[in-house]
Amino acid sequence: MAKQTTVTVNGVEYTLQHPGARWYLQAVDRHTNAKGNLEREKYIEDLLKHVVVDPVVTIDDFGDDLGSLL
């Protein structure tokens, strides 16, 4: 089981998990384009899917406030 922690951001409690160093490196590789730039939208979607385990969220759930969680 992945290591988990709970954080509260703007009054909302999130359960986060660390999916492992290998997953992180693979995610960066998966979302880096041919020019070596990280494709942030796809990368953040992957982070939200695999790191934020409760509640289930998407980029659209944060509106203009995505930076407060990341």
C-alpha positions in Angstrom: 0.0 0.0 0.0 1.3 3.5 -0.9 2.1 5.9 1.9 -0.8 8.3 2.5 -1.4 11.6 4.1 -4.3 14.0 4.5 -4.1 17.7 3.8 -6.7 20.5 4.0 -6.8 23.2 1.3 -9.3 26.0 1.4 -11.5 23.9 3.8 -11.5 20.8 1.7 -9.8 17.6 3.0 -7.8 15.6 0.5 -6.2 12.2 1.0 -2.9 12.0 -1.0 -0.8 9.0 -1.7 2.8 8.7 -2.8 2.7 6.2 -5.8 6.5 5.7 -5.7 9.6 7.1 -7.2 9.4 4.9 -10.3 5.9 6.0 -11.0 6.9 9.6 -10.8 9.8 9.2 -13.2 7.7 7.2 -15.6 4.9 9.9 -15.4 7.5 12.6 -16.3 8.8 10.6 -19.2 5.2 9.8 -20.4 4.3 13.5 -20.4 7.4 15.0 -21.9 7.2 15.8 -25.6 9.8 15.4 -28.3 11.2 18.9 -27.5 11.8 17.9 -23.9 8.9 20.0 -22.5 6.6 18.7 -19.9 3.0 18.6 -21.1 1.5 20.0 -18.0 -2.2 19.4 -18.6 -1.7 15.6 -19.1 0.8 15.4 -16.3 -1.5 17.1 -13.8 -4.4 14.9 -14.9 -2.2 11.9 -14.1 -1.2 13.3 -10.7 -4.8 13.9 -9.8 -5.7 10.4 -10.8 -2.9 8.6 -9.0 -2.0 10.9 -6.1 -5.2 12.5 -5.0 -7.2 9.4 -3.9 -10.1 11.1 -2.0 -12.1 12.9 -3.1 -11.8 12.0 -6.8 -11.1 15.2 -8.6 -10.3 16.5 -12.1 -8.6 19.7 -13.3 -12.0 21.2 -13.9 -12.9 20.9 -10.2 -10.4 23.6 -9.3 -11.3 26.3 -11.8 -8.6 28.9 -11.5 -7.3 27.6 -8.2 -5.4 24.5 -9.3 -2.2 25.8 -7.9 -3.5 25.7 -4.3 -3.5 21.9 -4.3 -0.3 21.3 -6.2 
